[in-house]
Amino acid sequence: MIFSRTAILLGGIVLFASAPAAAQSRLTREEYVERYKSIAVAHMERYGIPASITMAQGLLESNAGNSWLSRQSNNHFGIKCKRDWTGDRVYHDDDAKGECFRSYPTVEDSYDDHARFLDSQPRYDSLFAYSSTDYRSWARGLKAAGYATAPDYAERLVRIIEENRLYLLDRENGERLYAESRGIAVPLPDAPCAAPRVPEAAAECPIDPDAFGVTINGHCGYTVGMTNGVHHITARAGDTFESIGRNFRISASNLRRFNDLRGTAQPAAGDRIYIERKKRHWEGGTLLHTAREGETVRILAQRYGIRSRSIEKLNRLDRRTALTEGAQVKIR
């Protein structure tokens, strides 16, 4: 078993918590969701993982933040160390005695690691074919991929989602819908900044990337376009990932990741820069792309709004290799 046992077992573990941990007040499910739902929604936008699934797993695996493991190590998803883990760790009896679990500085770090783990592990690749509103398929897929050994794991997740109406978080304006379902008045957000007509040297204009929709076509001097359902801008002369990131409140490292780049790479004027994670699959009708001279896997990935790794897997290619002119490359 890769992960900790779920809520039924974790609830009992609380009895053996240390005195300081036991002295902490217990969170209710409602309090837990209220505290962490914004992180889950942000990860849904970045990775495509339903916010309802993230919240249900957090509730189940951490017993709503009350389990010994979550209080001792901020580990809310029961993720074990594995070979590639270089961070802090704690030891806890699970399937075997003294198993190694990841320990995080904050709960937010645990949520971030959970999203990256699902996104990076090949065993979960099939899940991303499902819509971020299809929580039932995600729940079944997690169980089938081996996230937990409990035979009714998928049913538990679905029950938590439906009992707590977490599926509302998966919808557009989900946090508002969820709050309204609980009778909480939510103030209207400030209107996003209008497309400014300013010179390129104008001051940076921060904007929440989740605040605009497909009908908004400009922010802070950038035209926001969409390919394959993914938002992007065109880099201007002098732009860096750091400056773009400040304008759209996205870290430079995430921008590089969204655009299949690493290290200290910077954009060139005219480059298409995705400001959210590209999709794993091309949703258009075209099945094949006829390669042109000098094209690479990454060039195609940027053109179609899909991840380089998806094209590599479909065609067994290396993204650094130039494609042969006229070659038929699968994109779906």
N, C-alpha and C positions, 0 to 999 in steps of 0.2 A: 504494500500500500504506500503510495507516494505522499499522501496527505493525512492529517490527523483525523481521528474519528469525529463524526459530526455531533450535532447538538445533544442527542440523547446521552452520549457518553460524556461529552464535555460538561454538561450540567452537573454531573456527579463530581467531576474533578474540582469544582469550586470549593467543595468541602475541605479539601486538603491544601488550599491556598495559604500562603504565608500570612502572618498577622497583619502587616501593612496592607496587603492586597485585600484581605477579608474586610478591613475597616472601611474600604471605599464603598460608596453607595452603589447599589445595583442599578444599571440602566434598564429601562423598559424597551420593548421593541420600538415604540413610537419615538422615544428619545434617541435611540441609536440611529434610526433612519433620518431623523431631523439633523443629527450631527454630521452624517457622512454622505447624505444623498447627493450633494453638489459634486463631490468627487466622482461618484458613480456616473452621474450624468456627463461630466467632462470626459471621462474615459470612454463612454459610449460614443461621444462625438469624435474622439481621437482614434479609437481602435475598432469601433463597431460592436463592442460587447454590450448587450442590453443592460441598462442601469438596473433593471429589476433583478437580473441574474446576479450582478455584483452585490447588490444589497442583500438578496436572499442567501447567497453564500456567506457573506459576512455575518449575517444574523445566525445562520446555522452553525458555521464552523467556530465562531467565537462565543456562542451563546449570548448574542447581543452585547458583546464586549465584556462579558462577565466571567469568562473561563479563566482558569489559571494561566494558560498559555498566552492569551491575549493581554492579560494584565502584567505578566512578567516580562514579555518580550515585544508587545505591540503587534504580535503576529495574529492577524484576524482571519487568515485563510488557511491556517495549518500547513503552510508550505515547509517541507523538510529541506535540509541543507543542500543535498545533492553535491556532485563533484565540483561544479563550477562556482559554488558559493564562497565568497571571500570575506563576507561581513561577519558581524557578531553572531553568536549562536547560544542557544540554551539546550538543555538535555531533559527529556521528558519520556515517560513510559507511554508507548502507544501500541503498535503491533508487536514491538519488542521492547525490552527494557532499555532505558537510557538512550533513546533515539535523538538525533540531532535535528533541531528546528531553527529556522532563521529568526534572528532577533533584529528589530528595527529601532532607530532612534525615535520615530513617531508612527502613529497609526497611518498617517498619510503615506509614509514610505512603504508600509505594508500594502496599501491599496495600489500604489504605483507598481510594486513588484508583482502583484497579482496580475495586473493588466499586461505587463511586459512578459510574464511567464506564459500566459495563454497565447499571446501574440507570437512568441518566438518558438514555442515547442511544436514540431511537426505533427505530433499526435492530435493537436487541436485544430489543425488547418481546416478540416471539413466543417467546423462550426461556423467559420466566417462566411460560408455560402448562405447561411440563414440570415434573414432580415433581423435587424436589431429590435424589432417588435415581436419576433417569434420566440418568446421565452420558453414555450413548451419544447420546441425542437432543440434549443440550446440546453435545456435541462437534461433531456434524453441524451444529447450528444456528449455532455460532460460525463455522464455516467458511463456511456459506451467507451469513451476514451480513457477511462480509468482514473478519473479525478478522485473518486472515493469508492470504497468497497461495499458500502451499505447497499443491499439489493434494492431498497426503495428510495435511493438518494434523489432521483429525478422527481419522484412523487412528493418528497419533502420540500424540495425547492418550489415546485409549482404550488403546493399548498400554502407556503409562506407568502409567495407572491400574490396569490389570490385573496388570502385572508387579510392581507395588509394593503391591498390595492396598489402594489408596487408597479404593476403594469402601466399605471398612469405616467410613471417617470420615463417610460420608453417613447412616449408620444411628444409631438412638438409642444413646446411650452410645458413640459412634463412636471417641472417643479411647481408651477402655478396650479396645474390641474390637481396634483397631489395635495397641495395645501388647501385648495378649495374643497376637496373631498372631505377634509377634516374640519371644515368650517373656519379656516384661517384666512383672514383678509390679506391680500397681497397687493402692495402698491404697484402701479404701473411703472415699468422701467423708463428711465430717461430715453428720449429718442436718440438714435445713433447719429453721429455727426454726418451732415450732408456732404455729398461729394464736393470737396473744396476746389476752387479754381485758384490755385496758388502756385508759385514757382517751385521747382524741385528742391530748393534750399530751405523751404518753409520748415517751421518747427515741427517736431514729431507730435503726432496726435494719437494718443492711446485709444484703443477700442477693443472691446471684448469680441473675439472672433465668432463667438456663438450668438452675438446680438444681431447679425445680419442674415437675411435669407436670400433666395435666388432673385428677388426683385430689386435688391439693392445693388447698384452697379459701381459704386465708388466709395472709397474711404481714404482720407488723408492724401489725396492726390493719386491714389492707385485705382485702377479699374479692376474690380473683382469679377473674374469669370468663373465658369464651372465646366469641368470635363468629367464625364462618367459620374456625375453627382458630387464631385469633389471641388472645393473652392481653390482658386489660384490667382496670383497676380503676375505682372510682368516686372522684372527687376529693372531699376533705372540706373543710370550712370552714378557710381559712387555708393550704391547700396551695398550693405553687408548683411549677413544673417543676423547680426546683433542689432542693427538699426531697424531692419524689418521686424524682428522679434519684438522690439520695444513698441513699435507702432501697433502690432496686433496681439501683444501680450502673450507671446509664445517664446519659449527659450530658443536660443540659436541652435543648441544641440538637437532639439526636437525638429526644428526646421530642416536641418541637415538630414535627419532621419526620415522626415516626410518625403524628402527629395532624393533618397537613396545615395546620400553623400556621407563622408566620414571626415574625421580629423578636423583640419582648419579650413576646409574648402570654403570658398566664397562665390557668390553669384556673379555672373557677368551681365552687363546691360543687355536687355532683351530676353534673358532666360525666363522660362516659365517656372514660377516658384509656387509650389503647393503649400497652403497654409493650414492644412489638416491632412490626416493620414490618407494616402491613396488606398483604393480598394484592392482586394485580392483578385477580383474578377472583372473583366470587361463586360458591361451590361448592354452594349450595343449589339446590333445584328451581325456585324462583320466577324468572321471566324479567323481569317488569315490576313496578314499584312505582307505585301511584297516589298522586300528590303531594297533600299536605295544605297548608292555608294556612300560609304563612310558611316552608315547608321550602326548604332550599338544597341544592346538590350536596354540600357538606361534611356537612350533617346526615345525608344518606343514606349518605355514605361512612362516617361514624361508626356509624351504625345497623347496616350490613351488614358492617363489617369489611373494606372494600375501599378502594382509594385514590381520592381525588377525581378524579385525572387519568384513571382508567379510566372513570368515569361521564361525564366531559367528552367523552372520545373517542367513547364509544358513542353519545352523544346530541348531540354538537357543541354543548356548553353551556359557559358561563362559571360557575365555582363561586360567584362573588359574586352571581349573579343569582338572585332568588327564583323558585321554580318556580310555574307557574300551577296553582292548585288543580284537581285532577282530571286533570292531565296524566299520561300514561303514560310513565314513565321506565325505560329499559332498564338493568338491573343485571347482565345476563349476556349 
